[in-house]
Amino acid sequence: MALRVGISGYGLAGRYFHAPLLKGCGFEVAGIATSNSERSKHAREDFPNVQVVTTVEELVQLDLDLVVVASANLAHARDAFAAINAGVAVVIDKPMGRSFEETKSIVDAGLAAGVPVSTFFNRRWDSDALTVKRVLKSGELGTIHRMDSRFERFRPDLNPTSWRENMSASDGGGQLLDLQPHLISTALDWFGSAELLSANVRSLRGGADDDSVLVLKHINGVISYLSASAVVGAPGPRIRILGTHGALVINDLDPQENLLRAGKFPAGGSWNIPTASRAFIHRGDDTVEIAGEDGNYAFFYSAVAGAIAGDNPWPIDNSDALLVAKIIDQARLR
């Protein structure tokens, strides 16, 4: 019998990330909570048998195995607590909370109630992330000393309809909460625990923060430079990892987000089309293209299903969510 899941929020995250991935991994999308009439219409179009409700309190009463919180950052804690109080396992879209304090309150509530809580660091299953892990394991770059990771775009004008671009940080807006969690969480996954050395966080367009550079020092000595910006006319490579025997460079974004936005999904938990980004090993003037790994966000929800069944751990350890939140809090103070 398929696991029954309810989704709180049906905007970008709910409709174009979580819903198709859950569908592809065999979950039954039994309920969707949204108070927006257009999004209610989208929910019924996408899942004709779904029960659409207007509040998370109604959602958690639908005999669910899992609640996915895909609402605005402002509502993550509220929706997570509703699921925890109802005894339903919960996955929260990144960031789990707007601050370390809020993130810890969610984790602690889950522990106290004996209810599993996790967060959606899906970029750990990007093509570039999986390729990085394979290359690091091979040792062909030698001793790694530096990593650059970027989400850089050129969008010089604010989008007046986007809460992410206009809300204050305390309400959950800004790229420090939107994109840096991906950059930090993947860096931690590749190189281990880290401390923040420096940070520059600012607003260039007059709205929420839209330009940030964080520098981390990992426990193994690697220095990570993490750049998230909406105002970069010449974006740098997505990933550059420097070692004593060469460098790994990946220029392009993983294609999965565009595929999901186009209405495609990984049926049966696997994509039926290539999802690999091109990757290159550089040694001075010598450059060799290597095979990239196919990305697959469905690995996350396949692991969630296994965790609910007791077959494997949850795919993201909450210690990582807490460290990401701690680093983001510290970056605001630098």
C-alpha positions in Angstrom: 0.0 0.0 0.0 1.3 3.4 -1.0 2.4 5.8 1.8 -0.1 8.7 2.1 1.5 12.2 2.1 0.1 15.6 2.6 1.7 18.7 1.2 1.4 22.1 2.9 1.8 24.8 0.3 1.5 24.4 -3.4 3.6 27.2 -4.9 7.0 26.7 -6.6 8.4 24.2 -4.0 5.2 22.2 -3.5 4.0 21.9 -7.1 7.3 21.7 -9.0 9.6 19.9 -6.6 7.9 17.9 -3.9 4.7 16.8 -5.7 6.3 15.3 -8.8 9.1 13.6 -6.8 6.7 12.1 -4.4 4.5 10.9 -7.3 7.6 9.4 -9.0 8.6 7.6 -5.8 5.2 5.9 -5.4 3.7 8.0 -2.6 0.0 8.8 -2.7 -0.5 12.5 -2.6 -3.7 12.4 -0.4 -3.9 16.0 0.7 -2.8 19.5 -0.2 -3.2 22.5 2.0 -3.4 25.9 0.4 -5.7 28.9 0.8 -4.9 30.3 -2.7 -7.7 29.6 -5.1 -5.4 29.4 -8.1 -3.1 26.9 -6.4 -6.2 24.9 -5.3 -7.1 24.6 -9.0 -3.6 23.5 -9.8 -3.7 20.9 -7.1 -6.9 19.3 -8.4 -5.6 19.4 -12.0 -2.4 17.6 -11.0 -4.0 15.1 -8.6 -7.7 14.7 -9.4 -8.4 12.6 -6.3 -6.6 14.8 -3.8 -8.3 16.4 -0.9 -7.6 20.1 -0.9 -7.9 21.9 2.4 -7.2 25.4 3.5 -5.2 24.9 6.7 -2.4 22.6 7.9 -4.5 21.7 10.9 -7.1 20.1 8.5 -4.3 18.5 6.5 -2.7 16.6 9.4 -6.1 14.9 10.1 -6.2 13.0 6.8 -4.6 9.8 8.1 -1.2 10.6 6.7 2.2 8.8 6.8 4.1 12.0 6.0 3.6 15.7 5.8 5.8 17.8 3.5 6.1 21.4 4.5 6.5 23.4 1.2 5.0 26.7 2.5 6.8 30.0 2.7 9.7 30.2 5.1 7.5 32.3 7.5 5.2 29.2 8.0 7.8 26.4 8.2 7.8 26.1 12.0 4.0 26.5 12.4 3.4 23.7 9.8 6.1 21.5 11.2 4.7 21.8 14.8 1.2 20.9 13.5 2.5 17.7 11.9 4.6 16.8 15.0 1.7 17.4 17.4 -0.4 15.1 15.2 2.3 12.4 15.4 3.0 12.5 11.6 6.6 12.4 10.2 7.6 15.6 8.5 9.9 16.8 5.8 10.5 20.5 5.7 11.7 22.3 2.6 15.0 24.2 3.2 15.6 26.1 5.3 14.1 24.1 8.1 13.8 27.3 10.2 14.6 31.0 9.7 17.2 30.9 12.4 19.2 28.4 14.5 16.8 29.0 17.4 13.7 28.2 15.2 15.5 25.2 13.6 16.4 23.8 17.0 12.9 24.2 18.3 11.6 22.1 15.4 14.2 19.4 15.9 13.7 19.4 19.7 9.9 19.1 19.3 10.3 16.1 17.0 12.7 14.4 19.5 10.3 15.1 22.4 7.3 13.6 20.6 9.2 10.7 19.0 8.3 12.0 15.5 10.8 11.9 12.7 11.8 15.4 11.3 14.0 16.0 8.3 14.8 18.7 5.8 15.0 18.8 2.0 18.6 19.4 1.0 17.9 18.1 -2.4 21.0 19.6 -4.0 23.0 16.8 -2.5 21.6 14.7 -5.3 22.4 17.1 -8.1 24.6 15.8 -10.9 27.4 18.0 -9.8 27.2 16.9 -6.2 27.3 13.2 -7.1 30.1 13.8 -9.6 32.1 15.6 -6.9 31.7 12.7 -4.5 32.9 10.2 -7.0 36.0 12.3 -8.0 36.9 13.0 -4.4 36.7 9.3 -3.6 39.0 8.5 -6.5 41.8 10.7 -5.1 42.8 11.9 -8.6 42.8 15.5 -7.5 45.3 14.8 -4.7 44.9 16.8 -1.5 42.0 19.2 -1.8 42.7 22.7 -0.5 39.9 25.0 -1.9 36.4 24.7 -3.2 34.3 27.4 -5.0 30.5 26.8 -5.2 28.1 29.3 -6.7 24.5 30.0 -7.5 25.0 33.2 -9.5 22.5 34.8 -11.8 21.9 38.1 -13.5 18.5 39.5 -12.5 19.1 43.2 -12.0 15.4 44.0 -11.4 13.5 43.0 -8.3 10.4 40.7 -8.8 7.7 42.6 -7.0 5.6 39.5 -6.6 8.3 37.3 -5.0 8.3 37.1 -1.2 11.8 35.7 -1.4 13.1 38.9 -3.0 11.1 41.4 -0.8 10.5 39.9 2.6 12.8 40.8 5.5 15.2 38.1 6.8 13.1 37.8 10.0 10.1 36.9 7.8 12.2 34.4 5.8 13.2 36.4 2.7 16.5 36.7 1.1 19.1 34.5 -0.7 21.0 33.8 2.5 18.0 31.6 3.4 17.1 30.6 -0.1 20.3 29.6 -1.8 23.1 29.5 0.8 21.5 26.4 2.6 22.2 24.5 -0.6 25.8 25.7 -0.9 26.5 25.1 2.8 24.8 21.7 3.0 26.7 20.3 0.0 30.0 21.7 1.2 29.4 20.0 4.6 28.5 16.7 2.8 31.8 16.8 0.7 34.3 18.0 3.2 32.8 17.6 6.7 32.0 20.0 9.5 33.1 23.6 9.1 33.3 26.9 10.8 32.5 30.3 9.3 35.7 32.4 8.7 34.0 35.4 7.0 30.8 36.6 5.4 29.6 39.5 3.3 25.8 39.7 3.0 24.1 42.7 1.4 21.2 43.9 -0.7 22.1 45.4 -4.1 18.6 45.9 -5.5 16.9 47.4 -2.5 14.9 44.4 -1.4 15.9 41.4 0.6 19.6 40.3 0.7 20.6 39.2 -2.8 24.3 39.0 -2.8 26.4 37.0 -0.3 29.8 35.3 -0.1 30.6 33.0 2.8 34.0 31.5 3.5 34.1 28.2 5.5 37.0 26.3 6.9 36.3 22.5 7.1 37.6 20.1 9.7 39.9 18.6 7.0 41.5 22.0 6.2 39.6 22.7 3.0 38.4 26.3 2.5 35.0 26.7 0.8 34.0 29.9 -0.9 30.2 30.0 -1.3 28.7 32.7 -3.5 24.9 33.3 -4.0 24.0 36.4 -6.0 21.2 37.7 -8.3 23.4 40.5 -9.7 26.3 38.8 -11.5 26.6 39.7 -15.1 29.3 37.0 -15.7 28.5 34.0 -13.5 31.5 31.8 -12.5 31.5 28.0 -12.8 29.0 26.2 -10.7 31.7 24.2 -9.0 35.5 24.5 -8.9 37.5 22.2 -6.6 41.3 22.7 -6.4 43.7 19.9 -5.4 47.4 19.3 -5.4 47.1 17.1 -8.6 44.5 19.1 -10.5 41.1 20.8 -10.5 37.5 19.7 -11.1 35.3 22.2 -12.9 31.6 21.9 -13.5 30.1 24.9 -15.3 26.5 24.1 -15.7 23.5 23.7 -13.3 21.9 20.4 -12.9 19.0 20.0 -15.3 16.4 18.5 -12.9 14.8 21.8 -11.9 14.0 22.7 -15.5 12.7 19.2 -16.1 10.4 19.4 -13.1 9.1 22.8 -14.1 8.4 21.4 -17.5 6.1 18.8 -16.0 8.4 15.8 -16.1 9.1 13.6 -13.2 11.3 10.5 -12.3 8.7 7.7 -12.8 9.5 4.7 -10.6 12.2 6.8 -8.9 14.4 7.2 -11.9 14.7 9.7 -14.8 14.3 8.2 -18.2 16.5 10.9 -19.8 20.1 11.9 -19.0 20.5 14.3 -16.1 24.3 14.6 -16.0 26.2 17.9 -16.1 29.4 18.2 -18.1 32.6 18.0 -15.9 36.2 18.7 -16.6 39.6 17.9 -15.0 42.1 20.7 -15.4 45.8 20.5 -15.0 47.2 23.8 -16.1 46.6 24.0 -19.9 45.6 20.3 -20.0 41.8 19.8 -19.8 40.0 16.5 -20.0 36.2 16.1 -20.0 35.0 13.3 -17.7 31.6 11.6 -17.4 29.2 13.3 -15.0 26.9 11.4 -12.7 23.2 11.5 -13.5 21.4 13.6 -10.8 18.3 12.3 -9.2 16.3 14.1 -6.4 14.1 11.0 -6.2 16.9 9.4 -4.1 15.8 11.6 -1.3 12.2 10.5 -1.2 13.1 6.8 -1.9 15.2 7.1 1.3 12.3 8.8 3.2 10.1 5.9 2.3 12.7 3.5 3.5 13.1 5.4 6.7 9.4 5.4 7.4 9.5 1.6 6.9 12.5 1.3 9.3 14.8 0.0 6.6 17.3 2.9 6.5 18.2 6.2 8.2 16.6 9.4 7.2 18.5 10.9 4.3 19.5 14.2 6.0 20.8 14.2 9.6 19.4 17.0 11.7 22.9 17.9 12.9 23.5 19.1 9.4 20.3 21.3 9.4 21.4 22.7 12.7 24.9 23.5 11.6 23.6 25.2 8.4 21.3 27.3 10.5 24.1 28.2 12.9 26.4 29.3 10.0 23.6 31.4 8.5 23.0 33.2 11.8 26.7 33.9 12.2 26.9 35.2 8.6 24.3 37.9 9.4 26.5 39.2 12.2 29.7 39.5 10.2 
